[in-house]
Every structure is written in C-alpha cells, then in structure tokens.
Amino acid sequence: MANEPDREKTSGFTVKDRRHWAVEGEQDHTDAAPPEDQLPSYVEELKNQAEEKDQRLREYIAAFKAKTAENDEFRLRLQRENETRLDQFKANLFAQITPILDNLKRAAEAAETGGDFDSLKQGIRMIVEQFSQNLEANGVEPIRAKGRKFNPKTDEACMTVATTDPEQDNLVLEELESGYMFGEKLIKPVKVKVAKMNDPAASGRGIR
C-alpha cells in the first residue's frame, strides 16, 4: 500500500483549510497594515481647510493691528496740529490785546500824575475804538438791536416799557449792554429795553 503523501501527490488536487481563523491568519501575513499617520482623504481635506482659515485669520489680525496703529498715529498728528493752530491763534490774539493794555496803563498814569481828565476821557475813547477794531478784525461783531423787533435768539430783555402803539410792540428801544457774535455763534446776548403793547382788557381785569 502506498503511503498517504504519495496518494495526495497523485490524486491531482490539494486540500485548503477554510476555517475562519486560518483565513484571518493568512490575511494578516499577506496584507500590509496602513501607516498610523495616514488619514482618509476627507479628513485630510478638512485639516487643510482649517489650517488655511487659521492662516487667513492671523493675516486679518495683523492687518487690523497695523491699521489701528496707523489710525492712532494719524489721530495724534492731527491733535498736535490742532494744538499748534490754537497756540498760534492765541499768540496772534494776545499780540493785538497787549497794546490796548499798554494804552490803558498810560491813561491811568496820566490821570494819577497830571489830573487831566479830558485827556483821560480821550484816551479811554481811543482804547475802546482800538479794542473794537481788533475784535471786528478777528470776526467778532457787535449785535445791532436798537430799532428792530426783539429777537430771542440774540437778545435778552432786561426792561420793558408799556406802549399803546401797535407798531411799537416788541420793538427794541435801547441797548443796555452790548452783545457779540462770532460768525454764526452767539458769544454774548445783547441786553435791551423792549416796548410792550398794553392790553386794556387785561388792565380792566386787574382793576376789578
């Protein structure tokens, strides 16, 4: 009798073990395991998108900081320029005021030493005229109120005078104290005396 190996060799077929643990064992030897750092394509794409957005965000933040620094520098430069203009305006104004103060001092000294009141009056008039001219040269103008209707935007009624003439009602009769405008801005209201129409009916009610 031929031995078993000889019969398998001459039979023309082989026996394959199909048990699942045997198959899994064979696959473990034949199939190479993927590297741990290799990610699926969609995960890799998401990772790339996140990195791209992170880079873009850093660029936006850097640009914002640069723009903020530029705005701060511009604001400081503008503030310095405004302060320089204001100082120049003050210097020009004081240069015009100081001669008036010198004239006032001279007038006071002349009145104390000589007792010439006529010269003192004349000196005061000259000083008032000089001061008024300087104000007008710098855009400050007096408010002309006498002879026109009372204007609450620029006038301050300090006295009222009764009148029976309808045309005189609410008319400015006298300027008690000067007022001034700087362009469209009110610096000081003019204090005035205003005519007011009598109300006979109101007077009659008051008498009763």
C-alpha positions in Angstrom: 0.0 0.0 0.0 1.3 3.4 -1.0 1.7 5.9 1.9 -0.6 8.9 2.4 1.7 11.5 0.9 2.0 9.6 -2.3 -1.7 9.3 -2.7 -2.2 13.1 -2.2 0.6 13.8 -4.8 -1.1 11.5 -7.4 -4.7 12.5 -6.7 -4.3 15.8 -8.6 -6.0 18.1 -6.0 -5.0 19.9 -2.8 -6.9 20.5 0.4 -7.4 24.1 1.5 -8.2 24.9 5.1 -11.3 27.3 5.0 -11.7 27.7 8.7 -12.1 31.4 9.5 -9.3 31.6 12.0 -7.0 30.1 9.5 -8.1 32.5 6.7 -7.6 35.5 9.0 -4.2 34.3 9.9 -3.2 34.1 6.3 -4.5 37.6 5.5 -2.6 39.0 8.4 0.6 37.7 6.8 -0.3 38.9 3.3 -2.0 42.3 3.8 0.3 45.1 5.0 -1.2 47.4 7.7 -1.7 51.0 6.7 0.6 53.5 8.5 -0.9 55.1 11.6 -0.3 58.7 10.3 -2.2 58.2 7.1 -5.6 59.9 7.2 -8.6 59.4 4.9 -8.9 61.9 2.1 -11.9 63.9 3.5 -10.2 64.2 6.9 -7.0 65.5 5.3 -9.1 68.0 3.3 -10.8 69.3 6.4 -7.4 69.6 8.1 -6.0 71.6 5.2 -9.1 73.9 5.2 -8.7 74.5 8.9 -5.1 75.4 8.5 -5.8 77.7 5.6 -8.6 79.5 7.6 -6.3 79.8 10.6 -3.6 81.4 8.4 -6.1 83.8 6.9 -7.3 84.8 10.4 -3.8 85.5 11.5 -3.3 87.7 8.4 -6.5 89.6 9.2 -5.5 90.2 12.8 -2.1 91.5 11.7 -3.7 93.8 9.1 -6.2 95.1 11.7 -3.4 95.8 14.2 -1.4 97.7 11.5 -4.5 99.8 10.6 -5.2 100.6 14.2 -1.6 101.8 14.8 -1.9 103.9 11.6 -5.1 105.5 12.8 -3.6 106.2 16.3 -0.7 107.9 14.7 -2.9 110.0 12.4 -5.1 111.0 15.4 -2.0 112.0 17.4 -0.6 114.0 14.5 -4.0 115.8 14.0 -4.2 116.6 17.7 -0.7 118.1 17.6 -1.6 120.2 14.5 -4.7 121.5 16.2 -2.8 122.4 19.3 -0.3 124.2 17.2 -3.0 126.2 15.4 -4.7 127.0 18.7 -1.4 128.3 20.2 -0.8 130.4 17.1 -4.3 131.8 17.3 -3.8 132.7 21.0 -0.4 134.3 20.2 -2.0 136.5 17.5 -4.8 137.5 19.7 -2.6 138.4 22.6 -0.3 140.3 20.3 -3.3 142.5 19.4 -4.6 142.8 23.1 -1.3 143.8 24.7 -1.0 147.2 23.0 -4.5 148.0 24.3 -3.3 147.1 27.8 -0.3 149.4 27.4 -2.6 152.3 26.4 -4.8 151.7 29.5 -1.7 151.8 31.7 -0.6 155.1 30.1 -4.1 156.6 30.5 -4.2 155.6 34.2 -0.7 157.0 34.9 -1.6 160.3 33.2 -4.8 160.6 35.3 -2.9 159.9 38.5 0.0 162.3 37.9 -1.5 165.2 35.9 -5.1 165.1 36.8 -6.1 165.9 33.2 -9.5 164.2 33.0 -10.2 165.5 29.5 -7.1 163.7 28.2 -8.1 160.6 30.2 -11.5 160.6 28.5 -10.0 161.0 25.1 -7.5 158.1 25.9 -10.4 155.8 27.0 -12.3 156.5 23.8 -9.2 155.7 21.8 -8.8 152.4 23.7 -12.4 151.4 23.2 -12.1 152.2 19.5 -8.9 150.2 19.2 -10.3 147.2 21.1 -13.5 147.2 18.9 -11.4 147.3 15.7 -9.4 144.3 16.9 -12.5 142.4 17.7 -14.0 143.0 14.3 -10.7 142.1 12.6 -10.9 138.7 14.3 -14.5 138.1 13.2 -16.3 139.3 16.4 -19.1 141.7 15.6 -21.4 143.6 17.9 -25.2 142.9 17.7 -27.2 145.8 16.4 -30.6 145.6 18.1 -31.9 149.1 18.5 -34.8 150.0 16.3 -35.7 146.4 15.3 -38.1 143.8 16.6 -36.9 141.7 19.7 -35.1 138.6 18.7 -35.0 135.9 21.5 -32.1 134.2 19.7 -29.7 137.1 20.2 -31.4 139.5 22.6 -32.1 139.5 26.4 -34.9 141.7 27.6 -33.9 143.4 30.8 -36.6 146.1 30.8 -40.0 146.6 29.2 -41.8 149.8 28.5 -45.6 150.0 28.0 -46.8 151.4 24.7 -50.2 151.9 23.1 -48.8 152.0 19.6 -49.2 148.6 17.8 -46.2 149.3 15.6 -44.0 149.8 18.7 -45.0 146.4 20.2 -42.0 144.2 20.8 -39.6 146.8 19.4 -36.1 147.2 20.9 -35.9 150.8 22.2 -32.4 150.8 23.7 -29.3 148.6 24.0 -28.4 148.5 27.7 -25.4 146.3 27.2 -23.6 145.2 24.1 -23.8 141.7 22.7 -21.5 140.0 20.2 -21.5 137.3 17.5 -18.5 135.3 16.2 -19.7 134.3 12.8 -22.9 132.3 13.3 -22.1 131.7 17.0 -23.6 133.8 19.8 -20.8 134.9 22.2 -22.9 137.2 24.4 -26.6 138.3 24.0 -27.3 142.0 23.8 -29.3 143.3 26.8 -32.1 145.5 25.7 -35.2 147.6 26.7 -38.3 146.4 24.8 -41.7 148.1 24.2 -44.7 146.0 25.1 -48.3 146.7 24.0 -50.8 147.4 26.7 -53.8 145.1 26.9 -56.8 147.2 28.1 -58.8 144.1 28.8 -56.1 142.7 31.0 -55.8 146.1 32.7 -59.5 146.2 33.4 -59.5 142.7 34.8 -56.6 143.7 37.1 -58.5 146.8 38.4 -61.5 144.7 39.3 
